Amino acid sequence: MTVGRRNWLFSDTPDGATANALYLTIVEMAKAYNLNLYEYLKFLLESRPSKEMTDAQLANLAPWSETVQALCKNKTE
């Protein structure tokens, strides 16, 4: 419980908790797929996902997408 305490500091509303959970999920998924976190977040912000996007368009933004892997792969290995 102590590890996540700071992560939930600003989750004083349901919307804040949802936003925090989504952000942390994106970060952990990027780590799991060995992506450069900065490059992946930059890619997502430049792509601006929205509710109007099709499933195929959203799939191209996922960390397991070949496009994302090519653009954001962690180069340290």
Distance bins in CASP14 RR format, pairs under 12 A and 6 or more apart:
PFRMAT RR
TARGET T0000
AUTHOR 0000-0000-0000
RMODE 2
METHOD distances of the structure
MODEL  1
1 7 0 0 0 0 0 1 0 0 0 0 0
1 8 0 0 0 0 1 0 0 0 0 0 0
2 8 0 0 0 0 0 1 0 0 0 0 0
3 24 0 0 0 0 0 1 0 0 0 0 0
4 11 0 0 0 0 0 1 0 0 0 0 0
4 20 0 0 0 0 0 1 0 0 0 0 0
4 21 0 0 0 0 0 1 0 0 0 0 0
4 24 0 0 0 0 1 0 0 0 0 0 0
5 11 0 0 0 0 0 1 0 0 0 0 0
6 20 0 0 0 0 0 1 0 0 0 0 0
6 24 0 0 0 0 0 1 0 0 0 0 0
7 16 0 0 0 0 0 1 0 0 0 0 0
7 17 0 0 0 0 0 1 0 0 0 0 0
7 19 0 0 0 0 0 1 0 0 0 0 0
7 20 1 0 0 1 0 0 0 0 0 0 0
7 21 0 0 0 0 1 0 0 0 0 0 0
7 23 0 0 0 0 1 0 0 0 0 0 0
7 24 1 0 0 1 0 0 0 0 0 0 0
7 25 0 0 0 0 0 1 0 0 0 0 0
7 27 0 0 0 0 0 1 0 0 0 0 0
7 28 0 0 0 0 0 1 0 0 0 0 0
8 16 0 0 0 0 1 0 0 0 0 0 0
8 17 1 0 0 1 0 0 0 0 0 0 0
8 18 0 0 0 0 0 1 0 0 0 0 0
8 19 0 0 0 0 0 1 0 0 0 0 0
8 20 1 0 0 1 0 0 0 0 0 0 0
8 21 0 0 0 0 1 0 0 0 0 0 0
8 23 0 0 0 0 0 1 0 0 0 0 0
8 24 0 0 0 0 1 0 0 0 0 0 0
9 16 0 0 0 0 0 1 0 0 0 0 0
9 17 0 0 0 0 0 1 0 0 0 0 0
9 20 0 0 0 0 1 0 0 0 0 0 0
10 16 1 0 0 1 0 0 0 0 0 0 0
10 17 0 0 0 0 1 0 0 0 0 0 0
10 19 0 0 0 0 1 0 0 0 0 0 0
10 20 1 0 0 1 0 0 0 0 0 0 0
10 23 0 0 0 0 0 1 0 0 0 0 0
11 17 1 1 0 0 0 0 0 0 0 0 0
11 18 0 0 0 0 1 0 0 0 0 0 0
11 19 0 0 0 0 1 0 0 0 0 0 0
11 20 1 0 1 0 0 0 0 0 0 0 0
11 21 0 0 0 0 1 0 0 0 0 0 0
11 22 0 0 0 0 0 1 0 0 0 0 0
11 23 0 0 0 0 0 1 0 0 0 0 0
11 24 0 0 0 0 0 1 0 0 0 0 0
12 19 0 0 0 0 0 1 0 0 0 0 0
12 20 0 0 0 0 0 1 0 0 0 0 0
13 19 0 0 0 0 1 0 0 0 0 0 0
13 20 0 0 0 0 0 1 0 0 0 0 0
14 20 0 0 0 0 0 1 0 0 0 0 0
14 21 0 0 0 0 0 1 0 0 0 0 0
15 21 0 0 0 0 0 1 0 0 0 0 0
15 22 0 0 0 0 0 1 0 0 0 0 0
16 22 0 0 0 0 1 0 0 0 0 0 0
16 23 0 0 0 0 1 0 0 0 0 0 0
16 24 0 0 0 0 0 1 0 0 0 0 0
17 23 0 0 0 0 0 1 0 0 0 0 0
17 24 0 0 0 0 0 1 0 0 0 0 0
18 24 0 0 0 0 0 1 0 0 0 0 0
18 25 0 0 0 0 0 1 0 0 0 0 0
19 25 0 0 0 0 0 1 0 0 0 0 0
19 26 0 0 0 0 0 1 0 0 0 0 0
20 26 0 0 0 0 0 1 0 0 0 0 0
20 27 0 0 0 0 0 1 0 0 0 0 0
21 27 0 0 0 0 0 1 0 0 0 0 0
21 28 0 0 0 0 0 1 0 0 0 0 0
22 28 0 0 0 0 0 1 0 0 0 0 0
22 29 0 0 0 0 0 1 0 0 0 0 0
22 44 0 0 0 0 0 1 0 0 0 0 0
22 49 0 0 0 0 0 1 0 0 0 0 0
23 29 0 0 0 0 0 1 0 0 0 0 0
23 30 0 0 0 0 0 1 0 0 0 0 0
23 37 0 0 0 0 0 1 0 0 0 0 0
23 41 0 0 0 0 1 0 0 0 0 0 0
23 44 0 0 0 0 0 1 0 0 0 0 0
23 45 0 0 0 0 0 1 0 0 0 0 0
24 30 0 0 0 0 0 1 0 0 0 0 0
24 31 0 0 0 0 0 1 0 0 0 0 0
24 37 0 0 0 0 0 1 0 0 0 0 0
25 31 0 0 0 0 0 1 0 0 0 0 0
25 32 0 0 0 0 0 1 0 0 0 0 0
25 62 0 0 0 0 0 1 0 0 0 0 0
25 63 0 0 0 0 0 1 0 0 0 0 0
26 32 0 0 0 0 0 1 0 0 0 0 0
26 33 0 0 0 0 0 1 0 0 0 0 0
26 35 0 0 0 0 0 1 0 0 0 0 0
26 37 0 0 0 0 1 0 0 0 0 0 0
26 40 1 0 0 1 0 0 0 0 0 0 0
26 41 1 0 0 1 0 0 0 0 0 0 0
26 43 0 0 0 0 0 1 0 0 0 0 0
26 44 1 0 0 1 0 0 0 0 0 0 0
26 45 0 0 0 0 0 1 0 0 0 0 0
26 49 0 0 0 0 0 1 0 0 0 0 0
26 61 0 0 0 0 0 1 0 0 0 0 0
26 62 0 0 0 0 0 1 0 0 0 0 0
26 63 0 0 0 0 1 0 0 0 0 0 0
26 68 0 0 0 0 0 1 0 0 0 0 0
27 33 0 0 0 0 0 1 0 0 0 0 0
27 35 0 0 0 0 1 0 0 0 0 0 0
27 37 1 0 0 1 0 0 0 0 0 0 0
27 38 0 0 0 0 0 1 0 0 0 0 0
27 40 0 0 0 0 1 0 0 0 0 0 0
27 41 0 0 0 0 1 0 0 0 0 0 0
27 44 0 0 0 0 0 1 0 0 0 0 0
27 63 0 0 0 0 0 1 0 0 0 0 0
28 35 0 0 0 0 0 1 0 0 0 0 0
28 37 0 0 0 0 0 1 0 0 0 0 0
28 40 0 0 0 0 0 1 0 0 0 0 0
28 63 0 0 0 0 1 0 0 0 0 0 0
29 35 0 0 0 0 1 0 0 0 0 0 0
29 37 0 0 0 0 0 1 0 0 0 0 0
29 40 0 0 0 0 1 0 0 0 0 0 0
29 41 0 0 0 0 0 1 0 0 0 0 0
29 44 0 0 0 0 0 1 0 0 0 0 0
29 61 0 0 0 0 0 1 0 0 0 0 0
29 62 0 0 0 0 1 0 0 0 0 0 0
29 63 1 0 1 0 0 0 0 0 0 0 0
29 64 0 0 0 0 1 0 0 0 0 0 0
29 65 0 0 0 0 0 1 0 0 0 0 0
29 68 0 0 0 0 0 1 0 0 0 0 0
29 72 0 0 0 0 0 1 0 0 0 0 0
30 36 0 0 0 0 1 0 0 0 0 0 0
30 37 1 0 1 0 0 0 0 0 0 0 0
30 38 0 0 0 0 1 0 0 0 0 0 0
30 39 0 0 0 0 1 0 0 0 0 0 0
30 40 1 0 1 0 0 0 0 0 0 0 0
30 41 1 0 0 1 0 0 0 0 0 0 0
30 42 0 0 0 0 0 1 0 0 0 0 0
30 43 0 0 0 0 1 0 0 0 0 0 0
30 44 0 0 0 0 1 0 0 0 0 0 0
30 61 0 0 0 0 0 1 0 0 0 0 0
30 62 0 0 0 0 0 1 0 0 0 0 0
30 63 1 0 1 0 0 0 0 0 0 0 0
30 64 0 0 0 0 0 1 0 0 0 0 0
30 65 0 0 0 0 0 1 0 0 0 0 0
30 68 0 0 0 0 1 0 0 0 0 0 0
30 69 0 0 0 0 0 1 0 0 0 0 0
30 72 1 0 0 1 0 0 0 0 0 0 0
30 73 0 0 0 0 0 1 0 0 0 0 0
30 74 0 0 0 0 1 0 0 0 0 0 0
31 37 1 0 0 1 0 0 0 0 0 0 0
31 40 0 0 0 0 1 0 0 0 0 0 0
31 41 0 0 0 0 0 1 0 0 0 0 0
31 63 0 0 0 0 1 0 0 0 0 0 0
31 72 0 0 0 0 0 1 0 0 0 0 0
31 74 0 0 0 0 1 0 0 0 0 0 0
32 40 0 0 0 0 0 1 0 0 0 0 0
32 62 0 0 0 0 0 1 0 0 0 0 0
32 63 1 0 0 1 0 0 0 0 0 0 0
32 64 0 0 0 0 1 0 0 0 0 0 0
32 74 0 0 0 0 0 1 0 0 0 0 0
33 40 0 0 0 0 1 0 0 0 0 0 0
33 62 0 0 0 0 1 0 0 0 0 0 0
33 63 1 0 1 0 0 0 0 0 0 0 0
33 64 1 0 0 1 0 0 0 0 0 0 0
33 65 0 0 0 0 1 0 0 0 0 0 0
33 66 0 0 0 0 0 1 0 0 0 0 0
33 68 1 0 0 1 0 0 0 0 0 0 0
33 69 1 0 0 1 0 0 0 0 0 0 0
33 72 0 0 0 0 1 0 0 0 0 0 0
33 73 0 0 0 0 1 0 0 0 0 0 0
33 74 0 0 0 0 1 0 0 0 0 0 0
34 40 0 0 0 0 0 1 0 0 0 0 0
34 63 0 0 0 0 1 0 0 0 0 0 0
34 64 0 0 0 0 0 1 0 0 0 0 0
34 68 0 0 0 0 0 1 0 0 0 0 0
34 69 0 0 0 0 1 0 0 0 0 0 0
34 72 0 0 0 0 1 0 0 0 0 0 0
34 73 1 0 0 1 0 0 0 0 0 0 0
34 74 1 0 1 0 0 0 0 0 0 0 0
34 75 0 0 0 0 0 1 0 0 0 0 0
34 76 0 0 0 0 1 0 0 0 0 0 0
34 77 1 0 0 1 0 0 0 0 0 0 0
35 41 0 0 0 0 1 0 0 0 0 0 0
35 42 0 0 0 0 0 1 0 0 0 0 0
35 43 0 0 0 0 1 0 0 0 0 0 0
35 44 0 0 0 0 0 1 0 0 0 0 0
35 61 0 0 0 0 0 1 0 0 0 0 0
35 62 0 0 0 0 0 1 0 0 0 0 0
35 63 1 0 1 0 0 0 0 0 0 0 0
35 64 0 0 0 0 1 0 0 0 0 0 0
35 65 0 0 0 0 0 1 0 0 0 0 0
35 67 0 0 0 0 0 1 0 0 0 0 0
35 68 1 0 0 1 0 0 0 0 0 0 0
35 69 1 0 0 1 0 0 0 0 0 0 0
35 70 0 0 0 0 0 1 0 0 0 0 0
35 71 0 0 0 0 1 0 0 0 0 0 0
35 72 1 0 1 0 0 0 0 0 0 0 0
35 73 1 0 0 1 0 0 0 0 0 0 0
35 74 1 0 0 1 0 0 0 0 0 0 0
35 75 0 0 0 0 0 1 0 0 0 0 0
35 76 0 0 0 0 0 1 0 0 0 0 0
35 77 0 0 0 0 0 1 0 0 0 0 0
36 42 0 0 0 0 1 0 0 0 0 0 0
36 43 0 0 0 0 1 0 0 0 0 0 0
36 63 0 0 0 0 0 1 0 0 0 0 0
36 68 0 0 0 0 0 1 0 0 0 0 0
36 69 0 0 0 0 0 1 0 0 0 0 0
36 70 0 0 0 0 0 1 0 0 0 0 0
36 71 0 0 0 0 1 0 0 0 0 0 0
36 72 1 0 1 0 0 0 0 0 0 0 0
36 73 1 0 0 1 0 0 0 0 0 0 0
36 74 1 0 1 0 0 0 0 0 0 0 0
36 75 1 0 0 1 0 0 0 0 0 0 0
36 76 0 0 0 0 1 0 0 0 0 0 0
36 77 0 0 0 0 0 1 0 0 0 0 0
37 43 0 0 0 0 0 1 0 0 0 0 0
37 44 0 0 0 0 0 1 0 0 0 0 0
37 63 0 0 0 0 0 1 0 0 0 0 0
37 72 0 0 0 0 1 0 0 0 0 0 0
37 73 0 0 0 0 0 1 0 0 0 0 0
37 74 0 0 0 0 1 0 0 0 0 0 0
37 76 0 0 0 0 0 1 0 0 0 0 0
38 44 0 0 0 0 0 1 0 0 0 0 0
38 45 0 0 0 0 0 1 0 0 0 0 0
38 71 0 0 0 0 0 1 0 0 0 0 0
38 72 0 0 0 0 1 0 0 0 0 0 0
38 74 0 0 0 0 0 1 0 0 0 0 0
38 75 0 0 0 0 0 1 0 0 0 0 0
39 45 0 0 0 0 0 1 0 0 0 0 0
39 46 0 0 0 0 0 1 0 0 0 0 0
39 63 0 0 0 0 0 1 0 0 0 0 0
39 68 0 0 0 0 1 0 0 0 0 0 0
39 69 0 0 0 0 0 1 0 0 0 0 0
39 70 0 0 0 0 0 1 0 0 0 0 0
39 71 1 0 0 1 0 0 0 0 0 0 0
39 72 1 0 1 0 0 0 0 0 0 0 0
39 73 0 0 0 0 1 0 0 0 0 0 0
39 74 0 0 0 0 1 0 0 0 0 0 0
39 75 0 0 0 0 1 0 0 0 0 0 0
40 46 0 0 0 0 0 1 0 0 0 0 0
40 47 0 0 0 0 0 1 0 0 0 0 0
40 61 0 0 0 0 1 0 0 0 0 0 0
40 62 0 0 0 0 0 1 0 0 0 0 0
40 63 1 0 0 1 0 0 0 0 0 0 0
40 64 0 0 0 0 0 1 0 0 0 0 0
40 65 0 0 0 0 0 1 0 0 0 0 0
40 67 0 0 0 0 0 1 0 0 0 0 0
40 68 1 0 0 1 0 0 0 0 0 0 0
40 69 0 0 0 0 0 1 0 0 0 0 0
40 70 0 0 0 0 0 1 0 0 0 0 0
40 71 0 0 0 0 1 0 0 0 0 0 0
40 72 1 0 1 0 0 0 0 0 0 0 0
40 73 0 0 0 0 1 0 0 0 0 0 0
40 74 0 0 0 0 1 0 0 0 0 0 0
41 47 0 0 0 0 0 1 0 0 0 0 0
41 61 0 0 0 0 0 1 0 0 0 0 0
41 63 0 0 0 0 0 1 0 0 0 0 0
41 68 0 0 0 0 0 1 0 0 0 0 0
41 72 0 0 0 0 1 0 0 0 0 0 0
42 48 0 0 0 0 0 1 0 0 0 0 0
42 68 0 0 0 0 0 1 0 0 0 0 0
42 71 0 0 0 0 1 0 0 0 0 0 0
42 72 0 0 0 0 1 0 0 0 0 0 0
43 49 0 0 0 0 0 1 0 0 0 0 0
43 60 0 0 0 0 0 1 0 0 0 0 0
43 61 1 0 0 1 0 0 0 0 0 0 0
43 62 0 0 0 0 0 1 0 0 0 0 0
43 63 0 0 0 0 0 1 0 0 0 0 0
43 65 0 0 0 0 0 1 0 0 0 0 0
43 67 0 0 0 0 1 0 0 0 0 0 0
43 68 1 0 0 1 0 0 0 0 0 0 0
43 69 0 0 0 0 0 1 0 0 0 0 0
43 70 0 0 0 0 0 1 0 0 0 0 0
43 71 1 0 1 0 0 0 0 0 0 0 0
43 72 1 0 1 0 0 0 0 0 0 0 0
43 73 0 0 0 0 0 1 0 0 0 0 0
44 50 0 0 0 0 0 1 0 0 0 0 0
44 58 0 0 0 0 0 1 0 0 0 0 0
44 60 0 0 0 0 0 1 0 0 0 0 0
44 61 1 0 0 1 0 0 0 0 0 0 0
44 62 0 0 0 0 0 1 0 0 0 0 0
44 63 0 0 0 0 1 0 0 0 0 0 0
44 65 0 0 0 0 0 1 0 0 0 0 0
44 68 0 0 0 0 1 0 0 0 0 0 0
44 71 0 0 0 0 0 1 0 0 0 0 0
44 72 0 0 0 0 1 0 0 0 0 0 0
45 61 0 0 0 0 0 1 0 0 0 0 0
46 61 0 0 0 0 0 1 0 0 0 0 0
46 71 0 0 0 0 0 1 0 0 0 0 0
46 72 0 0 0 0 0 1 0 0 0 0 0
47 53 0 0 0 0 1 0 0 0 0 0 0
47 57 0 0 0 0 1 0 0 0 0 0 0
47 58 0 0 0 0 1 0 0 0 0 0 0
47 60 0 0 0 0 1 0 0 0 0 0 0
47 61 1 0 1 0 0 0 0 0 0 0 0
47 62 0 0 0 0 0 1 0 0 0 0 0
47 65 0 0 0 0 0 1 0 0 0 0 0
47 67 0 0 0 0 0 1 0 0 0 0 0
47 68 0 0 0 0 1 0 0 0 0 0 0
47 71 0 0 0 0 0 1 0 0 0 0 0
47 72 0 0 0 0 0 1 0 0 0 0 0
48 57 0 0 0 0 0 1 0 0 0 0 0
48 58 0 0 0 0 0 1 0 0 0 0 0
48 61 0 0 0 0 1 0 0 0 0 0 0
49 55 0 0 0 0 0 1 0 0 0 0 0
49 57 0 0 0 0 1 0 0 0 0 0 0
49 58 1 0 0 1 0 0 0 0 0 0 0
49 59 0 0 0 0 0 1 0 0 0 0 0
49 60 0 0 0 0 1 0 0 0 0 0 0
49 61 1 0 1 0 0 0 0 0 0 0 0
49 62 0 0 0 0 0 1 0 0 0 0 0
50 57 0 0 0 0 1 0 0 0 0 0 0
50 58 0 0 0 0 1 0 0 0 0 0 0
50 61 0 0 0 0 0 1 0 0 0 0 0
51 57 0 0 0 0 0 1 0 0 0 0 0
51 58 0 0 0 0 1 0 0 0 0 0 0
52 58 0 0 0 0 0 1 0 0 0 0 0
53 59 0 0 0 0 1 0 0 0 0 0 0
53 60 0 0 0 0 1 0 0 0 0 0 0
53 61 0 0 0 0 1 0 0 0 0 0 0
53 62 0 0 0 0 0 1 0 0 0 0 0
54 60 0 0 0 0 1 0 0 0 0 0 0
54 61 0 0 0 0 0 1 0 0 0 0 0
55 61 0 0 0 0 0 1 0 0 0 0 0
55 62 0 0 0 0 0 1 0 0 0 0 0
56 62 0 0 0 0 0 1 0 0 0 0 0
56 65 0 0 0 0 0 1 0 0 0 0 0
56 67 0 0 0 0 0 1 0 0 0 0 0
57 65 0 0 0 0 0 1 0 0 0 0 0
57 67 0 0 0 0 0 1 0 0 0 0 0
58 65 0 0 0 0 1 0 0 0 0 0 0
58 68 0 0 0 0 0 1 0 0 0 0 0
59 65 1 0 0 1 0 0 0 0 0 0 0
59 66 0 0 0 0 0 1 0 0 0 0 0
59 67 0 0 0 0 1 0 0 0 0 0 0
59 68 0 0 0 0 0 1 0 0 0 0 0
60 66 0 0 0 0 1 0 0 0 0 0 0
60 67 1 0 1 0 0 0 0 0 0 0 0
60 68 1 0 0 1 0 0 0 0 0 0 0
60 69 0 0 0 0 0 1 0 0 0 0 0
60 70 0 0 0 0 0 1 0 0 0 0 0
60 71 0 0 0 0 0 1 0 0 0 0 0
61 67 0 0 0 0 1 0 0 0 0 0 0
61 68 1 0 0 1 0 0 0 0 0 0 0
61 71 0 0 0 0 0 1 0 0 0 0 0
61 72 0 0 0 0 0 1 0 0 0 0 0
62 68 1 0 0 1 0 0 0 0 0 0 0
62 69 0 0 0 0 0 1 0 0 0 0 0
62 72 0 0 0 0 0 1 0 0 0 0 0
63 69 1 0 0 1 0 0 0 0 0 0 0
63 71 0 0 0 0 0 1 0 0 0 0 0
63 72 1 0 0 1 0 0 0 0 0 0 0
63 73 0 0 0 0 0 1 0 0 0 0 0
63 74 0 0 0 0 0 1 0 0 0 0 0
64 72 0 0 0 0 0 1 0 0 0 0 0
64 73 0 0 0 0 0 1 0 0 0 0 0
65 71 0 0 0 0 1 0 0 0 0 0 0
65 72 0 0 0 0 1 0 0 0 0 0 0
65 73 0 0 0 0 0 1 0 0 0 0 0
66 72 0 0 0 0 0 1 0 0 0 0 0
66 73 0 0 0 0 0 1 0 0 0 0 0
67 73 0 0 0 0 0 1 0 0 0 0 0
68 74 0 0 0 0 0 1 0 0 0 0 0
END
